[in-house]
């Protein structure tokens, strides 16, 4: 076999190995990290008595973020990752980040957001970025086509995957999302709705500390 053909074969094998490794990282690391962080976040909300503090509005924001992340996951699981799916993933990432900022801005004025919860929030913001970047890397030709680069033409039609994941893998992904995401946050929403079925904004916590304390008075002069 000529040297050029051997080099090309090695490069194709290397690329196939990188693609397979990236898919395994998504399934075995990124997804468990996301679902685990989501479950930890739900538990911290519960400990902060969310139903009596930030209330149903914050729980609705959490449900919105779950949907923003869930739609790209389901598309990537069942549909060919073309330009349309990549664009949806990128848009979902941007909207999710903006919603996460809204969530924290609303919550921290109405309940205690501990350092542990802040760290979990950091994971929940970074993990979707990791997943989106990995998806773009796996389908770089369609990613380039979104900006008019490369030889491939952008495709925006939803098509089933040519080589879908095994049934076991697909079931595992869906089970993880449902058990660690949908069900816990549905339980949170039910708790909040029992206390207040409206989505109205809860009042902010009373400010404490030096900002509201009366200024110190000088000692009284001796009689």
Secondary structure, 3 states (H helix, E strand, C coil): CCHHHHHHHHHHHHHHHHHHHHHHHHHHHHHHHHHHHHHHHHHHHHHCCHHHCCHHHHHHHHHHHHHHHHHHHHHHHHECCCHHHHHHHHHHHHHHHHHHHHHHHHHCCCCCCCHHHHHHHHHHHHHHHHHHHHHHHHCHHHHHHCCCCCCCCCCCCCCECCCCCCHHHHHHHHHHHHHHHHHHHHHHHHHHHHHCCCCCCCCCCCCCHHHCCCCCCCCCCCC
